[in-house]
Amino acid sequence: VFLINYVHQMPKITSNRALGYAINGWTIGGQTVAQSGEPYSVYDYSGSVASIFFSSTDDIGNPIVGLTPGTTVKQAELQGTTGVNAGKPVLNVAAFQPQFLTPGQDGVPAGDIYESAYDNLGRNTFRGPFSVRFDATLGKNFQLNERFRLRFSFDAFNIFNHPNFLPPTGNLSSGQFGLSTSTYSNQQSGGPRITQLALRLDF
């Protein structure tokens, strides 16, 4: 995670009272947050045995799919993590090869040809696209008296409304495999732009 905060306070004007009242107390600030994408794995959801026992936690019960012989992790990635084209796959489906188990053995029901085993990749081998967010704030302090101070602020989160994509679909048996089509919805991860007005009384 890379985080930088910045703030600039307008110079105080004392030579002109009216101009000073309009200019003094204003501050401009913000922060920039850039972070690497979330780790994710490639799973095989086609089998039914894992889903029977782990119906609410498929990512635990279903096996992680390995790569085809001779294929590296880099070769399996069609796009890097510095950005993503939502209309194109991030992963190459041909780079993955489930190791199917023999029906009627190792607890696999007879006639069930869809159960696969864990293979040569570890958990969270891949990373989703990175996210970046620019926040900005414009504020003014009003010194009401010695005890009370009022602060007005206009805040904008993800001011450029930059889309930050979630990791792609890691289900090898899905027609959406390898596609990043959804964006984050919460502001901590870089959701869509939100603006707000605020008043704060300090005493």
Phi, psi and omega in degrees: 000132175245125182226129176226133177249147180214147180210142177227127178257130181298140179302142182280132181254125180242348185283332182232115186295316182294315179293321178296323179295327181280327187262319187296143176093351181279140175227145175239130182208183179171185176209152175240129180236125175231132181214152180292160183287165178290141175287151178207166181238166174255123183242160172250110182262008187287332182284165182249339185297311181298322181292332178294316184271338182229052188298331181262358181222065182301325183292344176267317186281328183274142186287149175282132184274139178269174179272156174294151182306132178087355181266134177262166179299317180298322180290336179282342182268125179267338177227150178282186181262002181275355179181170181211138172265109187298342182268357182235149182292148177272330181242151179267112184300330181289348181277354184244143184219101178297143177262095185285142180273158181282125178303139178086000179234157177054037177082002179277128179302146177299134180087354179270104184262008188254358181279134181235165184253163172294146186237215193269009178251143177275175179289142177058045178290326186257159177235140177286177180295147181289162179236149179219143183217134175245119177250150180218152178216141175236123185220160178219135177261133176245115177275100184288317174199193183295335186259325187250138175223134180251134177239127173255139178215146171244118185244140176230122178257133187054059190300330179271002179055040180289125180286130177245115189273145172287163175303152181291167177297123183260008180275108185298333182272005180268146176291347178260013184304134176080002182259133173259105185241350183245149179248163178293148180251341181264149185291330180298330181259001178098045178290186182297161184300136175227136176240153180208152172249141183218146172235132180228129179257119178256137177208000000 
